[in-house]
Amino acid sequence: MLDFKLAPSDPDFPFELTALECSLTVPATYPSSQPVLRVSNRDMGRGYQINVEHGFDAIVERNPNSTLLQWINTLDRELEGLLSAPKAETVKIISNASSNQKGKTRGDTGMVPLEHVSYGQEQTGATNSNKVSAPTHTTQQLEDAKKKRDVDTHQLEARMGRLPLYAKATDGKSYNIPIEPRKRQYLPLSLQAVKSIKLLVPELYNLEPCTLEYRN
């Protein structure tokens, strides 16, 4: 793994970014296998970090015969465009294993971001003990949400329906989805053995975000 800081070379770079803090993992099977870039700037939202990481993946795929340095130089040139794009959406995944512990609630289960899935919206903010009023939605928003939910769930069912391990709950609110990450070896150890996830689609999707659950 190579840790380095990439300072934007463009003198007119519009963002307040001194340097991009990067970790580049070069697999032992390189160049047969692609390197993986991770961004760790603390003051950069995870959605924007994902934009840069996916941008690097795209650069490698477009220029498979280039060198590591050439890929990094291309990333430098395209950095402004990647940071100007809408930030990638993220979701939370919850380990069911922790739900068996006494005294723990759903909010205590230790959520972590699932980086390469874009259902729903990013969840932010800390838990507050004070009662928070539920958001109010207009009739039009509710109608639009129902239409989008119907379209998206039908598309999901059409694409996943014949796959092993796929299942839809009778209430229509959750799905068991098989997964096969392209780079499973780079996932946290707690996720490497996971072969399926439970996708919960709330009635008010996409006004409310989806949730993913996995079982160790």
C-alpha positions in Angstrom: 0.0 0.0 0.0 1.3 3.5 -0.9 0.2 6.5 1.2 0.7 9.9 -0.3 -0.7 13.4 -0.7 -1.7 14.6 -4.1 -1.5 18.4 -4.3 -3.7 19.8 -7.2 -1.3 21.1 -9.9 -3.9 23.5 -11.4 -3.0 27.0 -10.1 -6.7 28.0 -10.6 -8.0 25.0 -8.6 -11.3 26.3 -7.2 -11.6 24.2 -4.0 -9.9 24.8 -0.7 -7.9 21.6 -0.8 -4.3 21.6 0.0 -3.8 18.0 -0.9 -5.7 14.8 -1.5 -4.8 12.3 1.1 -4.6 9.0 -0.7 -3.9 5.3 -0.1 -3.1 3.2 -3.2 -3.3 -0.5 -2.9 -1.4 -2.4 -5.6 -2.3 -6.1 -5.5 0.3 -8.8 -5.9 -1.3 -9.8 -9.2 -0.8 -6.3 -10.7 -1.1 -5.6 -13.6 -3.6 -8.4 -14.1 -5.6 -6.9 -11.2 -6.3 -3.2 -10.9 -5.0 -1.0 -8.1 -7.5 0.5 -5.7 -7.4 4.1 -4.5 -8.9 5.3 -1.2 -9.3 8.9 -0.1 -9.1 9.8 3.6 -9.4 13.6 3.9 -11.3 14.2 7.1 -12.8 17.5 6.0 -14.2 15.9 2.8 -17.6 14.3 2.8 -17.7 10.5 2.2 -19.8 11.1 -0.9 -17.1 13.2 -2.5 -14.4 10.8 -1.5 -16.3 8.1 -3.4 -16.5 10.3 -6.4 -12.7 10.5 -6.5 -12.2 6.8 -5.9 -14.7 5.8 -8.6 -13.1 8.4 -10.9 -9.7 6.7 -10.4 -11.3 3.3 -11.2 -12.8 4.8 -14.4 -9.4 6.3 -15.4 -7.7 2.9 -15.0 -10.4 1.2 -17.0 -10.1 3.8 -19.8 -6.4 3.5 -19.9 -5.5 -0.1 -19.0 -2.0 0.1 -20.4 -0.9 3.2 -18.5 1.5 3.3 -15.6 0.6 4.1 -11.9 2.1 7.5 -12.3 0.1 8.2 -15.5 -3.1 7.2 -13.8 -2.3 9.5 -10.8 -1.5 12.4 -13.2 -4.8 11.9 -15.0 -6.6 12.0 -11.7 -4.9 15.3 -10.9 -6.1 16.8 -14.2 -9.7 15.5 -13.6 -9.9 16.3 -9.9 -11.9 19.5 -10.3 -14.6 17.8 -12.3 -14.8 14.9 -9.9 -15.3 17.2 -6.9 -17.8 19.4 -8.8 -20.1 16.4 -9.5 -23.0 15.7 -7.1 -21.7 13.6 -4.2 -22.3 9.9 -4.4 -25.2 8.7 -2.3 -24.4 6.3 0.5 -26.5 4.0 2.8 -26.0 2.4 6.1 -25.6 -1.3 6.8 -26.5 -2.9 10.1 -25.0 -6.1 11.6 -27.8 -8.2 13.0 -25.3 -9.9 15.2 -25.2 -6.9 17.5 -29.0 -6.8 17.9 -28.8 -9.9 20.1 -27.0 -8.0 22.8 -29.2 -7.0 25.7 -29.8 -3.3 26.1 -28.9 -2.5 22.5 -31.2 -0.7 20.2 -31.2 -0.4 16.4 -29.2 2.8 16.7 -26.5 1.1 18.8 -25.7 -1.6 16.2 -22.6 0.1 14.7 -23.5 1.3 11.3 -20.9 1.6 8.5 -21.2 3.0 5.0 -21.6 0.6 2.1 -19.5 2.4 -0.5 -20.5 0.9 -3.9 -24.3 0.9 -3.4 -26.5 3.9 -4.2 -30.0 3.1 -3.0 -31.6 5.9 -0.9 -29.9 8.9 0.5 -26.9 9.6 2.8 -27.8 9.6 6.5 -26.1 12.2 8.6 -26.5 13.7 12.0 -26.2 12.5 15.6 -28.9 11.0 17.8 -30.7 13.4 20.1 -32.6 12.4 23.2 -35.2 15.2 22.6 -38.2 14.2 20.6 -37.9 15.2 17.0 -41.1 15.8 15.0 -41.5 13.7 11.8 -41.1 15.6 8.5 -44.2 16.7 6.7 -44.6 15.8 3.1 -47.0 17.2 0.6 -49.6 15.1 -1.2 -47.6 15.5 -4.4 -44.4 14.3 -2.8 -46.2 11.2 -1.4 -47.7 10.4 -4.8 -44.3 10.9 -6.5 -42.6 8.7 -3.9 -45.1 5.9 -4.4 -44.6 6.0 -8.2 -40.8 5.9 -7.8 -41.0 3.1 -5.2 -43.2 1.0 -7.6 -40.8 1.6 -10.5 -37.6 0.9 -8.6 -38.9 -2.2 -6.8 -40.3 -3.6 -10.0 -37.0 -3.1 -11.7 -35.2 -4.7 -8.8 -37.5 -7.7 -8.9 -37.1 -8.1 -12.7 -33.3 -8.0 -12.5 -32.8 -10.1 -9.4 -35.8 -12.5 -9.5 -34.0 -15.5 -11.0 -30.8 -15.3 -9.0 -30.0 -17.8 -6.2 -30.5 -16.5 -2.7 -32.9 -13.8 -3.9 -36.2 -13.5 -2.0 -38.9 -11.0 -1.5 -40.7 -10.7 1.9 -44.5 -11.1 1.8 -45.0 -7.6 3.1 -43.1 -6.2 0.1 -40.8 -4.1 2.3 -37.7 -6.1 2.3 -35.6 -8.2 -0.1 -32.8 -10.7 0.3 -30.2 -9.7 -2.3 -27.2 -11.9 -3.3 -24.0 -10.0 -3.7 -20.6 -10.8 -5.2 -18.2 -7.8 -4.8 -15.6 -7.5 -7.5 -12.9 -6.9 -5.0 -14.0 -8.8 -2.0 -10.5 -9.1 -0.6 -10.5 -5.3 0.0 -13.6 -5.4 2.2 -13.4 -5.3 6.0 -13.0 -8.8 7.4 -16.5 -8.7 8.8 -17.9 -8.3 5.3 -15.7 -10.7 3.3 -17.9 -13.8 4.0 -21.2 -12.0 3.3 -23.0 -13.5 0.3 -26.3 -11.7 0.6 -27.8 -8.7 2.3 -31.3 -7.7 3.4 -32.6 -4.6 1.7 -35.3 -2.8 3.5 -37.3 -0.4 1.3 -39.6 1.9 3.5 -43.1 2.8 2.4 -41.9 6.4 1.9 -39.0 5.6 -0.2 -37.3 7.7 -1.6 -38.4 10.3 0.9 -36.9 8.0 3.5 -33.6 6.1 2.8 -33.3 2.4 2.4 -31.4 0.3 4.9 -29.1 -2.7 4.4 -28.6 -5.4 6.9 -26.1 -8.2 6.9 -25.5 -11.2 9.2 -22.0 -12.3 10.2 
